[in-house]
Amino acid sequence: MGRSEASQNKKKKNIPFFPLIIFVGMLFTVTLWDAYLHGTDPLGRELVSSLILIMGTLFSISAGLFSWSIESRRGMLERQVNERTRELNEKNQELAEKNQEIEQFIHTISHDLKAPIVSIQGFASILKSELGSTLNEGQTNYFSRILTNLKYMNSLIADLLELSRIGRIEEEKEEVDTIKVLEGLVAELKPEMDRRRVTIELKTEFPKFFGSRKRLEQVFLNLLGNAVKYIGTPECPKIEVGCSESRKSGFSEIWIRDNGIGIKKEYQEKIFQMFQRAPESIKEEGTGIGLNIVKKIVELNGGAVWVESEPGKGSTFFFEWTKACGTL
């Protein structure tokens, strides 16, 4: 078969079937109607009128069947959509209940563990103090390790308790003076900043935000604290904090940039998960929950949080927060 014949056959196959039938039917009806109007033979006119009546009836039946088919398919699709929506709502409800159970479990376990750990910490400190000079170097080291691990457990429980409260306890929302929040946090971090020779610079003006002051302070404190903690040993360690308009209406985009050790690409999403920490050479104390708390707070407020980083060139953390009404 030649190329032209194959092309012609392909074109024939592509002709829509139903429009062709409708066109032929309309042409045939017009022809019959013309014959009826201009025909002189009475018998022929009766035959033509009968054919027109039959064609009209067939078209009416076809139109009715076509309409019924469309309505039937529409009803079937609506039932399927409603069924899928119902199933999705049930799954969402189950997921919400499971999340609530998990949060309640974390809260209960954390609260119950806190008391015995405090007791162990107290008794270990008393025992170390009473034994005093009778302890040799190895025994003193054991007591120090016990107290260090108890301190870590205490911090872990405190973070778990805080995580369980986010979203479960209704927080009072208000207009927040962002500059005052940042100034207070910088003062709180100053001893550690001085020890590491870190400077913090506010690069832009900040609008007033709307939301829970406590939760916004937690977000800033976790991100600024991590920036100080993982600054490494650059020649001039510094942290810059700025703000710009977000693509999301009613939100601002806040960024916290450091010139620290940076984070590899494969860990930039994992660090926001619970107990996940980037395996860098610098080992600092931490529970691995801080950034998960940040993520949960920001997302419950309707925003998003992410990081852009390159090893050895520092990190920039971004998060979105709602602006107060009337703030540009």
C-alpha positions in Angstrom: 0.0 0.0 0.0 1.4 3.4 -1.0 2.0 6.3 1.4 -0.9 8.3 -0.1 -3.4 5.4 0.2 -2.4 4.9 3.9 -2.8 8.6 4.6 -6.2 8.6 3.0 -7.3 5.5 5.0 -6.0 7.2 8.2 -8.1 10.3 7.4 -11.2 8.1 6.8 -10.7 6.5 10.2 -10.5 9.9 11.9 -13.9 11.0 10.6 -16.3 11.3 13.6 -19.1 8.7 13.4 -22.0 10.4 15.1 -21.6 13.8 13.3 -21.5 11.9 10.0 -24.8 10.1 10.8 -26.4 13.4 11.9 -25.3 15.1 8.7 -26.6 12.3 6.5 -29.8 12.2 8.3 -30.3 16.0 8.0 -29.4 15.8 4.3 -31.9 13.0 3.7 -34.6 14.8 5.6 -34.1 18.0 3.6 -34.2 16.0 0.4 -37.5 14.4 1.5 -38.9 17.7 2.5 -38.0 19.2 -0.9 -39.6 16.3 -2.7 -42.7 16.7 -0.7 -43.0 20.4 -1.4 -42.3 20.2 -5.2 -43.8 16.7 -5.9 -47.0 16.4 -8.0 -47.7 12.7 -7.7 -50.3 12.3 -4.8 -49.0 8.8 -4.0 -45.4 10.0 -4.0 -46.4 12.9 -1.7 -48.0 10.5 0.7 -45.0 8.3 0.7 -42.7 11.2 1.3 -44.8 12.5 4.1 -44.8 9.1 5.7 -41.0 8.9 5.4 -40.7 12.4 6.9 -43.0 11.3 9.8 -40.9 8.2 10.3 -37.6 10.2 10.2 -39.0 12.7 12.6 -40.1 10.0 15.0 -36.6 8.3 14.7 -34.9 11.6 15.4 -37.1 12.2 18.4 -36.4 8.7 19.8 -32.7 9.1 19.1 -32.6 12.5 20.8 -34.5 11.1 23.8 -32.2 8.2 24.1 -29.1 10.5 23.8 -30.5 12.8 26.5 -31.4 9.8 28.7 -27.8 8.4 28.2 -26.2 11.8 29.2 -28.5 12.1 32.3 -27.8 8.5 33.2 -24.0 8.9 32.9 -24.2 12.2 34.8 -26.2 10.6 37.6 -23.7 7.7 37.8 -20.7 10.1 37.9 -22.4 12.2 40.6 -23.0 9.0 42.7 -19.4 8.0 42.2 -18.1 11.4 43.2 -20.4 11.5 46.3 -19.2 8.0 47.3 -15.5 9.0 46.9 -16.1 12.2 48.8 -17.8 10.3 51.6 -14.9 7.8 51.8 -12.4 10.6 51.8 -14.2 12.4 54.6 -14.3 9.2 56.6 -10.5 8.6 56.1 -9.8 12.3 57.1 -11.9 11.8 60.2 -10.0 8.6 61.1 -6.7 10.3 60.5 -7.7 13.3 62.7 -8.7 10.9 65.4 -5.5 8.9 65.2 -3.4 12.1 65.3 -5.4 13.2 68.4 -4.7 9.8 70.0 -1.0 10.1 69.2 -0.8 13.6 70.6 -2.7 12.5 73.8 -0.4 9.5 74.1 2.8 11.7 73.8 1.4 14.1 76.4 0.5 11.4 78.9 3.8 9.5 78.5 5.9 12.7 78.7 4.1 13.9 81.8 4.4 10.5 83.5 8.1 10.3 82.7 8.9 13.7 84.0 8.5 13.0 87.7 10.8 9.9 88.0 13.5 11.6 85.9 13.4 14.7 88.2 13.7 12.3 91.2 16.7 10.4 89.7 18.4 13.7 88.9 17.9 15.0 92.5 19.1 11.8 94.2 22.2 11.6 91.9 23.1 15.1 92.7 22.7 14.5 96.5 24.7 11.3 96.3 27.5 13.0 94.4 27.6 15.8 96.9 27.6 13.5 99.9 30.4 11.3 98.6 32.4 14.3 97.7 36.2 13.8 97.9 35.9 10.0 98.3 35.0 9.7 94.6 37.9 8.9 92.3 38.1 10.4 88.8 36.3 7.6 87.1 33.4 7.7 89.5 33.1 11.4 89.2 32.9 11.0 85.4 30.1 8.4 85.8 28.1 10.9 87.9 28.6 13.6 85.4 27.5 11.4 82.5 24.4 10.4 84.5 23.5 14.0 85.1 24.2 15.0 81.5 21.9 12.2 80.2 19.2 13.1 82.7 19.4 16.7 81.5 19.0 15.5 77.9 16.0 13.4 78.9 14.4 16.3 80.7 14.8 18.5 77.6 13.4 15.7 75.4 10.3 15.3 77.5 9.8 19.1 77.7 10.0 19.3 73.9 7.6 16.4 73.5 5.1 18.0 75.9 5.4 21.2 74.0 4.9 19.4 70.7 1.7 17.7 72.0 0.3 21.1 73.1 0.6 22.7 69.6 -2.8 22.7 67.9 -4.4 20.9 70.8 -4.6 23.9 73.1 -6.2 27.0 71.7 -3.8 29.9 71.7 -4.8 33.6 72.1 -4.1 35.5 68.9 -3.1 39.1 68.8 -1.2 41.8 66.9 2.5 41.2 67.6 5.3 43.8 67.5 7.9 41.7 65.6 10.8 44.0 66.3 10.2 43.8 70.1 10.0 40.0 69.8 13.3 39.8 67.9 15.1 42.3 70.3 14.0 40.2 73.3 15.2 36.9 71.7 18.6 38.5 70.7 19.0 39.6 74.3 18.2 36.0 75.5 20.8 34.5 73.1 23.5 37.1 73.7 25.6 35.1 76.2 25.9 32.2 73.6 26.4 34.7 70.8 29.2 36.4 72.7 30.9 33.1 73.4 30.9 32.2 69.7 31.5 35.9 68.5 28.3 35.9 66.5 26.5 39.1 65.4 22.9 39.3 64.4 21.7 42.0 61.9 18.1 42.9 61.1 18.3 43.6 57.3 14.8 45.0 56.7 11.8 46.6 58.4 9.3 44.2 59.8 5.5 44.5 59.7 3.4 43.7 62.7 2.2 40.1 62.6 -1.0 38.5 63.8 -1.1 35.2 65.7 0.0 33.6 68.9 2.9 35.7 70.4 4.2 32.6 72.2 4.3 30.4 69.1 5.9 33.1 66.9 8.6 33.5 69.6 9.1 29.7 69.5 9.6 29.8 65.8 12.2 32.6 65.9 14.0 31.2 69.0 14.4 27.7 67.4 15.7 29.1 64.1 17.9 31.8 65.6 19.2 29.3 68.3 20.1 26.7 65.6 21.8 29.4 63.5 24.0 30.3 66.5 24.5 26.7 67.5 25.6 25.5 64.0 27.6 28.6 62.9 30.8 26.6 62.9 34.1 28.6 62.8 33.8 31.2 59.9 36.1 34.2 60.0 33.2 36.6 60.8 30.2 34.6 62.1 27.0 36.5 61.4 23.3 36.0 61.1 21.0 38.1 59.1 17.2 38.4 59.5 14.9 39.9 57.0 11.4 40.0 55.7 9.7 40.4 52.3 6.2 40.1 50.7 5.0 36.5 50.4 3.4 35.2 47.2 0.6 34.1 49.5 -2.0 36.9 50.1 -1.9 38.3 53.6 1.4 36.7 54.5 5.0 37.9 54.9 8.0 35.7 54.1 10.7 35.9 56.9 14.2 34.6 56.3 17.1 33.9 58.7 20.5 33.5 56.9 23.8 32.4 58.5 27.3 31.8 57.1 27.7 28.5 59.0 28.4 24.9 58.1 25.4 24.5 55.8 23.2 21.4 55.1 23.5 18.9 52.3 20.6 18.7 49.8 19.5 15.3 50.8 18.9 16.3 54.5 17.1 19.6 53.8 13.6 18.1 54.1 14.5 15.4 56.7 15.6 17.9 59.3 12.0 19.1 59.7 11.0 15.5 60.8 10.9 14.4 64.4 14.2 13.2 65.8 16.0 13.9 62.5 19.3 15.8 62.5 21.8 16.4 59.7 24.9 14.2 60.3 27.4 17.0 60.3 30.8 17.1 61.9 29.7 19.6 64.5 27.9 17.7 67.4 25.7 20.0 69.5 23.2 19.2 72.2 19.7 18.9 70.9 16.6 16.7 70.9 15.9 16.7 67.2 12.4 18.1 67.8 12.9 21.9 67.5 12.5 22.1 63.7 9.5 19.8 63.8 7.9 22.2 66.3 8.7 25.1 64.0 7.1 23.2 61.0 3.9 22.3 63.0 3.5 25.9 64.3 4.0 27.5 60.9 1.7 25.1 59.1 -1.1 25.4 61.7 -0.8 29.2 61.1 -1.4 28.6 57.4 2.2 29.1 56.2 5.1 27.0 55.0 8.7 26.6 56.1 11.7 25.5 54.1 15.5 25.8 53.9 18.0 26.7 51.1 21.6 25.7 51.9 24.9 24.5 50.6 27.6 22.8 52.7 30.3 25.3 53.8 28.3 28.3 52.6 25.6 28.6 55.2 21.8 28.2 55.3 18.8 30.4 54.9 15.6 29.3 56.6 12.3 30.7 55.3 8.9 30.7 56.9 5.5 32.5 56.2 3.5 34.3 58.8 0.2 36.3 58.7 0.4 40.0 58.7 -1.8 42.1 61.0 -4.7 43.8 59.4 -3.8 47.2 57.8 -0.1 46.3 57.6 1.6 46.9 54.3 
